[in-house]
Amino acid sequence: MPEDFTDEFANADLNDVRRSRRLCKVVAALAQSPGVSICAATGGWNETMAAYRLLNSTGFEPAALLAPHQEAVAKRCAGHACVVVSQDTTEFDYSHMKETTGLGPLNDENRRGFYMHSLYAVSEQGLPLGLLDAAIMLRDDDTFRSTATRKKRPIEQKESYRWVEGYNRTLELARQLPECEVFSISDREGDIFEVYQAWQRAEGGPRAEWIIRANQDRALAGVVDGEPAKLFEALEAAPILGEIEFETRSRKGTKKVNDKKVDTFRRARTVRQVIRVMKITPRPPARKGGKLSEVSFWAILAEDINTPPGEDPIRWLLLTSKEVTTLEEARRIINLYLRRWDIEVFHRVLKTGCRVESIQLKTGQALINSVMIYAVIAWRILYLTHLGRQCPDIPCGCVFEEAEWKSACAVVKRSKEAGEPTLSEFIAIVGKLGGHLGRKSDGAPGPQSIWQGLARVRDFACAWHAFHEK
């Protein structure tokens, strides 16, 4: 595994030098075989027991595992003019592990596990930069049952406050990198008035802009007779700024119909949307213990005008702190919002590629520690996928070990004398080992082909070392 990846953990302070050294060894083994069990990845009884001792240790907080990676993320962000930090929450379900202790209820008391609220950073062009933060949410059984008092609690005591904390963490990055334009991106669940206030109160220095998909039809302040008093109605009545056009890929999904999940399929097509923009000032909602002040920002409505029969129209109502007065500015905000899909892919790689919900450990604390480690491994898979596209001509030895690329080339090309390929050429080899056919119409290998191919590359490298030692 390349040295630059071990640096993501090299300076971890786990309150014991031996733990910190062991961490790098465990990470190296797990990263080379994402998706297999810890026993299979570590490759030996002593190594497996050492990995279990590390994961079960209570001598450090899970955040300590991520701290060196977060420092590296900030350094990578500094090299870009614009950085997008997407927020999203995902659940980790360990209901099948009946003997594991220290887990909390999910959306039902019979489902056990925990949540992770991720802040995932990418460049404006989509290069994965890493996990800026990962907050673990472990619900308490008594608190989960007390639904009657949930609405009466101050927002700081509610789970939804994680979106405000996520924006504040992104604001810290913007203050740290004054030359970089930083955006915080959230889906509908992040439509919380306190986020707007946090942005407003940060005046006087560099601050993170935000883009949020509207969830609430907010009442508008300062409305006079004859004007729409609600957000959705006002946007629909705004003048058309122009039209945009883009391509969508085919996509499988699910939607609820009569409280049941139904599989859906959306075909690839060219989408045309009309764009409406206006500046708004929502009426502050009532909050217990204090009055919120008014905040003015911009709203963009993008409506599909060529929806095929049988499909739902693609319609977005986006709120943003960034001033929008032209069609090009509106197009950029929409494109930045579409980067939110990257965090969905990240969570998919973490749960499907690294198979973190299949890990069998005895305590919730050990599972949380393992998820922190695998989160960085999932980023690395996506980083390699994109790096091969954006820096195709660099030597693959800058990213992979000599034994990795030489053994894989010997297997695929059936030649021991093959020279060092470029990064894009070797990524294609890894993808081929992971099941990517490599036809012209297939495009570049995706994350799934990469994580499956990496496991085979690791096995080839082990064999390469064994034969060359002899």
matplotlib code that plots the C-alpha trace (Angstrom):
import matplotlib.pyplot as plt

x = [0.0, 1.4, 3.0, 0.7, -2.3, -0.7, -0.1, -3.9, -3.4, 0.3, -0.1, -3.1, -2.8, -4.3, -2.7, -0.2, 2.7, 2.1, -1.5, -0.6, 1.9, -0.6, -3.2, -1.1, -0.5, -4.2, -5.3, -2.7, -4.2, -7.8, -7.3, -5.7, -8.7, -11.9, -15.0, -13.4, -13.5, -11.0, -9.6, -9.1, -7.6, -5.1, -3.9, -2.8, -3.9, -1.5, -2.3, -6.1, -5.9, -3.9, -6.5, -9.3, -7.4, -7.1, -10.7, -11.9, -9.6, -11.3, -8.2, -9.1, -12.1, -13.2, -12.6, -8.9, -8.8, -10.1, -8.1, -5.0, -7.2, -9.1, -5.8, -4.9, -8.4, -7.8, -4.4, -6.0, -8.8, -6.2, -5.1, -8.5, -10.3, -13.7, -14.6, -18.0, -18.8, -21.9, -23.8, -25.8, -26.8, -26.6, -27.5, -25.5, -27.8, -26.4, -29.8, -28.6, -25.9, -27.9, -25.0, -23.3, -23.7, -23.6, -26.0, -29.0, -32.4, -32.7, -36.1, -37.6, -36.6, -36.1, -33.5, -30.2, -27.2, -26.1, -26.1, -23.2, -23.6, -20.9, -19.3, -17.7, -15.5, -15.0, -13.6, -16.0, -14.9, -15.7, -12.3, -12.8, -10.9, -11.9, -14.1, -14.1, -16.1, -18.1, -20.4, -21.7, -25.3, -26.0, -29.6, -30.5, -33.5, -35.2, -34.8, -36.0, -39.3, -40.0, -41.6, -44.1, -41.4, -39.4, -41.0, -40.6, -36.8, -34.6, -33.1, -29.6, -31.0, -32.6, -31.0, -31.7, -29.1, -26.5, -27.1, -26.3, -23.2, -22.2, -22.5, -20.4, -17.7, -17.7, -17.5, -14.3, -12.8, -13.7, -12.0, -9.0, -8.8, -9.7, -8.5, -10.8, -14.6, -16.3, -19.9, -22.0, -24.6, -27.6, -30.7, -34.3, -33.5, -31.0, -33.6, -33.3, -33.6, -30.7, -28.3, -29.3, -28.7, -25.2, -24.3, -25.6, -23.8, -20.5, -20.3, -17.0, -14.7, -14.5, -17.6, -19.0, -21.8, -24.6, -27.0, -30.0, -32.9, -36.1, -38.3, -40.7, -43.1, -42.0, -44.1, -42.4, -41.8, -42.7, -45.4, -47.9, -51.4, -51.7, -48.3, -47.9, -47.3, -45.6, -42.3, -43.5, -46.2, -43.9, -41.2, -43.8, -45.0, -41.5, -40.4, -38.4, -34.7, -33.9, -33.6, -30.9, -30.3, -28.3, -28.1, -29.2, -28.1, -30.4, -31.0, -32.7, -34.4, -37.3, -40.3, -43.1, -46.6, -49.2, -46.5, -44.8, -41.5, -41.8, -38.8, -38.4, -36.3, -35.5, -34.2, -31.3, -32.5, -31.9, -33.6, -34.8, -35.6, -36.9, -35.2, -36.9, -34.9, -35.8, -34.4, -36.5, -36.8, -38.6, -40.5, -38.5, -40.2, -41.1, -38.5, -38.6, -36.3, -35.4, -36.4, -34.8, -33.9, -34.7, -32.3, -32.4, -31.0, -31.8, -34.1, -33.9, -36.7, -35.8, -38.8, -38.7, -40.6, -40.1, -41.0, -41.6, -45.0, -44.9, -41.9, -41.8, -40.6, -37.2, -38.0, -35.6, -36.3, -32.9, -32.1, -28.6, -26.6, -24.8, -26.2, -27.9, -28.9, -28.0, -28.7, -25.0, -24.9, -28.1, -26.6, -23.5, -25.5, -27.5, -24.3, -22.8, -25.9, -25.6, -22.2, -24.3, -24.7, -21.0, -21.8, -24.4, -21.8, -19.4, -21.9, -22.6, -18.9, -18.6, -21.5, -21.5, -17.8, -16.3, -19.2, -19.1, -22.5, -21.2, -18.3, -18.9, -17.6, -18.8, -19.3, -20.8, -17.6, -15.5, -17.9, -17.7, -13.9, -14.0, -16.4, -14.1, -11.2, -13.2, -14.6, -11.1, -10.6, -13.9, -12.6, -9.4, -11.3, -13.2, -10.0, -8.3, -11.3, -11.3, -7.5, -7.2, -9.5, -8.1, -4.3, -4.2, -0.6, 1.3, 3.2, 1.1, 4.0, 3.1, 0.0, 0.6, 3.5, 5.8, 4.7, 1.1, 1.4, 4.1, 2.1, -1.2, 0.4, 2.0, -1.4, -3.4, -0.8, 0.8, 4.2, 6.8, 8.7, 5.9, 7.0, 5.3, 1.9, 0.4, -2.2, -5.1, -3.8, -3.3, -6.7, -8.2, -6.3, -7.6, -11.1, -10.7, -9.7, -12.9, -15.2, -15.1, -15.3, -13.4, -15.4, -15.5, -19.1, -18.4, -16.5, -13.9, -14.2, -16.5, -16.0, -17.5, -15.0, -12.2, -12.9, -13.3, -10.2, -8.1, -8.7, -7.3, -4.3, -3.5, -3.5, -1.2, 1.2, 1.4, 2.3, 4.8, 6.6, 6.5, 8.1, 10.7, 11.8, 12.4]
y = [0.0, 3.5, 5.6, 8.5, 6.4, 5.3, 9.0, 9.2, 7.4, 7.8, 10.6, 9.2, 9.8, 6.6, 7.3, 4.5, 4.4, 0.7, 1.2, 3.9, 1.6, -1.3, 1.0, 1.5, -2.2, -3.0, -0.3, -1.5, -5.1, -4.0, -1.5, -4.2, -6.5, -4.4, -6.5, -9.6, -10.4, -9.0, -12.6, -13.0, -9.5, -9.7, -13.1, -14.9, -15.7, -13.2, -10.4, -11.0, -11.0, -7.7, -6.2, -7.2, -5.8, -2.5, -2.3, -3.3, -0.9, 1.7, 3.8, 6.3, 7.9, 6.9, 10.5, 9.9, 7.4, 10.0, 13.0, 12.5, 12.0, 15.2, 17.1, 15.6, 16.5, 20.2, 20.1, 18.6, 21.2, 24.0, 23.0, 23.7, 27.0, 25.5, 22.7, 21.1, 19.5, 17.4, 16.4, 13.2, 10.6, 6.9, 4.0, 0.9, -2.0, -4.8, -6.3, -9.7, -9.7, -10.5, -10.9, -7.5, -5.0, -1.2, -0.6, 1.6, 1.6, 2.7, 3.6, 0.7, -0.7, -4.1, -2.8, -2.1, -0.2, 3.5, 6.4, 8.3, 11.9, 12.4, 15.5, 14.4, 16.8, 16.8, 19.4, 21.2, 18.8, 15.8, 14.7, 13.0, 14.9, 12.9, 12.8, 16.2, 14.8, 11.8, 12.2, 9.0, 9.0, 6.2, 6.5, 5.8, 3.5, 5.7, 8.9, 7.0, 6.1, 9.6, 10.9, 13.0, 15.5, 15.5, 18.6, 20.6, 20.2, 23.1, 22.4, 21.9, 18.7, 17.4, 15.0, 17.6, 19.9, 17.8, 19.8, 23.0, 21.5, 20.2, 23.7, 25.1, 22.4, 23.4, 27.1, 26.2, 24.8, 28.0, 30.1, 27.9, 28.3, 31.9, 31.6, 28.7, 29.0, 26.4, 25.2, 23.2, 21.0, 19.4, 17.6, 18.4, 17.2, 20.0, 22.7, 24.2, 27.9, 27.8, 27.0, 30.3, 32.1, 30.5, 31.8, 35.3, 35.4, 34.5, 37.9, 39.7, 37.0, 34.0, 31.9, 28.8, 29.3, 26.8, 25.1, 23.3, 21.6, 23.2, 20.9, 23.4, 25.7, 28.6, 31.8, 34.9, 38.0, 41.5, 40.2, 42.9, 42.4, 40.5, 38.8, 35.1, 34.6, 31.1, 30.1, 27.5, 29.7, 32.7, 30.8, 29.4, 32.9, 34.3, 35.1, 32.5, 33.3, 30.7, 27.0, 24.4, 21.0, 18.0, 14.2, 11.8, 8.2, 5.2, 4.6, 2.0, 3.2, 2.8, 4.9, 4.5, 3.7, 3.1, 2.7, 0.0, 0.3, -0.2, -0.7, 2.1, 2.5, 5.8, 5.6, 7.7, 10.8, 14.5, 16.7, 20.2, 22.5, 26.1, 28.2, 30.7, 32.7, 35.2, 36.6, 35.7, 36.6, 33.7, 34.5, 33.1, 30.2, 30.3, 28.7, 28.0, 30.2, 32.8, 34.8, 34.1, 37.0, 37.4, 36.1, 36.9, 34.6, 33.2, 30.5, 28.7, 26.6, 24.2, 22.5, 19.6, 20.4, 17.2, 14.4, 11.1, 9.4, 7.2, 9.0, 11.6, 15.0, 16.2, 19.3, 21.0, 24.0, 25.0, 27.6, 29.2, 31.9, 32.6, 35.5, 34.3, 36.9, 35.2, 31.9, 30.9, 31.5, 29.4, 26.7, 26.6, 26.3, 23.4, 21.7, 22.2, 20.7, 17.7, 16.9, 15.8, 12.5, 11.8, 11.3, 8.7, 6.8, 7.1, 5.5, 2.8, 1.9, 1.9, -0.4, -2.5, -2.5, -2.6, -4.6, -2.9, -4.2, -7.8, -7.2, -9.4, -7.8, -8.1, -4.4, -1.3, 0.6, -1.9, -1.6, 2.2, 2.0, -0.3, 2.0, 5.0, 3.0, 1.7, 5.2, 6.3, 3.1, 3.8, 7.3, 5.8, 3.5, 6.5, 8.6, 5.9, 5.7, 9.4, 9.9, 7.5, 9.8, 13.1, 12.2, 9.4, 9.8, 9.6, 6.4, 3.9, 3.4, 6.8, 5.1, 1.4, -0.7, -2.3, -5.8, -4.8, -3.5, -6.0, -9.0, -7.8, -6.9, -10.4, -12.0, -9.9, -9.3, -12.7, -11.2, -10.6, -8.1, -5.5, -2.0, 0.2, 1.3, 4.7, 5.1, 5.0, 1.9, 0.2, 1.3, -0.4, -3.6, -3.4, -2.9, -5.8, -8.0, -6.8, -7.7, -4.6, -5.6, -2.6, -2.2, 1.2, 1.7, 0.7, 3.8, 3.8, 1.3, 2.3, 1.9, -1.6, -2.9, -1.2, -2.6, -6.1, -5.8, -4.4, -7.6, -9.7, -7.4, -7.8, -11.6, -11.4, -9.1, -11.5, -14.4, -12.1, -11.4, -15.1, -16.3, -13.5, -14.1, -17.8]
z = [0.0, -0.9, 1.8, 1.2, 2.3, 5.6, 6.3, 6.7, 10.1, 10.8, 13.4, 15.3, 19.0, 20.6, 24.0, 23.4, 20.8, 20.3, 19.4, 16.9, 15.2, 15.2, 13.7, 10.5, 10.1, 10.6, 8.1, 5.5, 5.7, 5.7, 2.8, 0.6, 1.0, 1.4, 1.7, 3.3, 7.0, 9.4, 9.9, 6.1, 5.7, 8.5, 7.4, 10.6, 14.2, 15.9, 13.4, 13.8, 17.6, 17.5, 15.2, 17.6, 20.6, 18.8, 17.8, 21.3, 23.1, 25.3, 25.7, 23.0, 21.5, 18.0, 16.8, 17.4, 14.5, 12.1, 13.3, 11.1, 8.0, 8.8, 8.8, 5.4, 4.1, 5.0, 3.2, 0.1, 0.2, 0.2, -3.3, -4.8, -5.6, -4.6, -2.2, -1.7, 1.7, 1.5, 4.7, 5.0, 7.7, 7.2, 9.5, 10.4, 11.1, 13.3, 14.3, 13.2, 15.9, 18.9, 21.3, 20.5, 23.4, 23.3, 20.4, 20.3, 18.5, 14.9, 13.6, 15.6, 19.0, 17.4, 15.0, 16.7, 15.5, 15.2, 12.8, 11.3, 10.1, 7.5, 6.1, 2.8, 0.8, -2.9, -5.4, -7.7, -10.4, -8.2, -7.0, -3.5, -0.9, 2.2, 5.3, 7.0, 9.9, 11.0, 14.1, 15.6, 16.8, 19.3, 20.5, 24.1, 24.6, 27.2, 25.1, 22.0, 23.8, 25.1, 21.9, 23.7, 24.9, 21.7, 20.2, 23.5, 23.7, 22.6, 19.2, 20.7, 22.3, 19.1, 16.6, 13.9, 15.4, 13.7, 10.5, 12.3, 13.8, 10.3, 8.8, 11.7, 11.1, 7.4, 8.5, 10.4, 7.2, 5.4, 8.1, 7.9, 4.1, 3.3, -0.4, -1.0, -1.7, 0.5, 0.1, 2.6, 0.7, 2.4, 1.2, 2.5, 6.1, 6.5, 5.8, 9.3, 10.1, 12.5, 9.6, 8.0, 11.3, 11.7, 8.3, 9.0, 12.4, 10.7, 9.0, 9.2, 8.0, 5.5, 5.8, 4.1, 1.7, 1.7, -0.7, 0.8, -1.0, 0.4, 2.6, 4.2, 2.5, 4.7, 5.2, 3.8, 5.8, 4.5, 2.1, 1.0, -0.3, -3.6, -3.3, -2.5, 1.2, 0.9, -0.6, -3.1, -4.5, -4.7, -6.7, -9.1, -9.8, -10.4, -13.9, -15.9, -16.0, -18.7, -19.5, -18.8, -20.3, -19.0, -19.3, -16.6, -16.2, -15.8, -12.1, -10.0, -6.8, -4.5, -3.4, -0.9, -2.2, 0.5, 3.1, 1.1, -0.8, -4.5, -6.9, -9.5, -12.6, -14.3, -17.9, -19.1, -20.9, -21.7, -19.1, -19.9, -16.9, -16.7, -14.0, -11.7, -9.2, -6.5, -3.2, -0.2, 3.5, 5.3, 8.5, 11.5, 13.2, 16.9, 19.1, 22.8, 24.9, 22.2, 19.1, 15.8, 13.5, 9.9, 7.2, 3.5, 0.9, -2.6, -3.9, -7.3, -8.8, -11.5, -13.2, -15.6, -18.9, -20.9, -18.4, -20.2, -19.5, -16.4, -14.8, -12.0, -13.1, -11.9, -9.8, -7.4, -5.2, -3.9, -1.2, -1.1, 0.6, -2.7, -4.7, -7.9, -10.5, -13.9, -15.6, -15.4, -11.6, -11.2, -13.4, -11.2, -7.9, -9.4, -10.5, -7.1, -5.5, -7.8, -6.1, -3.1, -5.0, -4.2, -0.5, -1.5, -3.5, -0.5, 1.9, -0.7, -1.0, 2.8, 3.3, 0.2, -0.8, 2.6, 4.1, 7.5, 8.4, 8.2, 10.6, 13.7, 16.9, 20.5, 21.4, 19.7, 20.5, 18.5, 15.6, 15.7, 15.7, 12.6, 10.8, 11.3, 9.8, 6.9, 6.1, 5.2, 3.1, 1.3, 0.5, -0.9, -3.3, -4.7, -4.8, -6.9, -9.2, -9.9, -9.8, -12.8, -14.7, -13.7, -13.7, -16.2, -17.3, -14.0, -13.3, -11.3, -8.9, -7.4, -6.0, -5.9, -4.6, -7.1, -6.1, -6.7, -10.2, -11.4, -10.2, -11.6, -15.0, -15.1, -14.6, -16.9, -19.7, -19.2, -19.3, -16.6, -18.7, -19.0, -18.2, -15.6, -16.8, -16.3, -13.6, -15.9, -17.6, -14.2, -12.9, -16.0, -15.1, -11.5, -12.9, -15.2, -12.3, -10.5, -13.4, -15.6, -19.2, -20.6, -23.8, -25.4, -24.4, -20.8, -19.8, -17.0, -14.1, -11.3, -7.5, -7.4, -10.0, -8.1, -4.7, -6.1, -8.1, -5.2, -3.3, -6.1, -6.5, -2.9, -3.3, -6.4, -4.5, -1.6, -4.0, -5.7, -2.4, -1.5, -4.7, -4.9, -1.3, -2.3]

ax = plt.figure().add_subplot(projection="3d")
ax.plot(x, y, z, "-o")
ax.set_aspect("equal")
plt.show()
